[in-house]
Amino acid sequence: MKIEEEINQSKFNSPQEKAIVNIIFTANAIEDAFKKALKMYDISLPQYNVLRILKGRKDGYATCGDLKDVMLDKNPDVTRLCDKLVLKKLIVRSNNKNNRRQILLRISDKGLQALEEINPYFAAVNTGLNGISAEKLEQMSDILDEIRDSLR
């Protein structure tokens, strides 16, 4: 369905405005689908992002600063997010033996299990893009990269 129909707006002031509205509307639709999958696990999208990052770490550990550098949402309070994940026993916190002031985080077995259970729901959302060619998806990603670069 066209964005005009989705939001019941017949015209836009410019192609740029239409594109921005469409990007925001689509991002919200994707986010809503992901939030629905995470709701049953009582995990937020930023918390899920932390779990994914920790799972992918080569050495298994990261600091809050490491996480903040690579998170999708650049404004979260990473320490607070991690505190909640520690309480849920999804990640484990320990002190760096070489630097006692540095706190190291790693995903727990329970966190790994949660990701395994959540991943099929996220795969179902990704499957929704199967009707779009890989070429078009690459082109869309390139355009989104250009948009981000133009905003810096």
DAPE-V334775 format. One record per backbone hydrogen bond with DSSP energy under -1.0 kcal/mol. NH is the residue of the N-H (numbers start at 1). CO is the residue of the C=O. Records with the same first field share a line. If there is no record, write none. Layout:
BEGIN
NH=CO + CO
END
This chain:
BEGIN
6=2
7=3
9=4
18=14
19=15
20=16
21=17
22=18
23=19
24=20
25=21
26=22
27=23
28=24
29=25
30=26
31=27
32=28
33=29
34=30
35=31
36=32
37=33
38=34
39=35
41=38
42=39
43=38
48=44
49=45
50=46
51=47
52=48
53=49
54=50
55=51
56=52
62=105
67=63
68=64
69=65
71=67
78=76
81=77
82=78
83=79
84=80
85=81
86=82
87=83
88=84
89=86
90=85
91=85
92=106
94=104
96=102
102=99
104=94
105=62
106=92
108=90
112=108
113=109
114=110
115=111
116=112
117=113
118=114
119=115
121=118
122=118
123=119
124=120
125=121
126=122
127=123
129=126
130=127
132=129
137=133
138=134
139=135
140=136
141=137
142=138
143=139
144=140
145=141
146=142
147=143
148=144
149=145
150=146
152=149
END
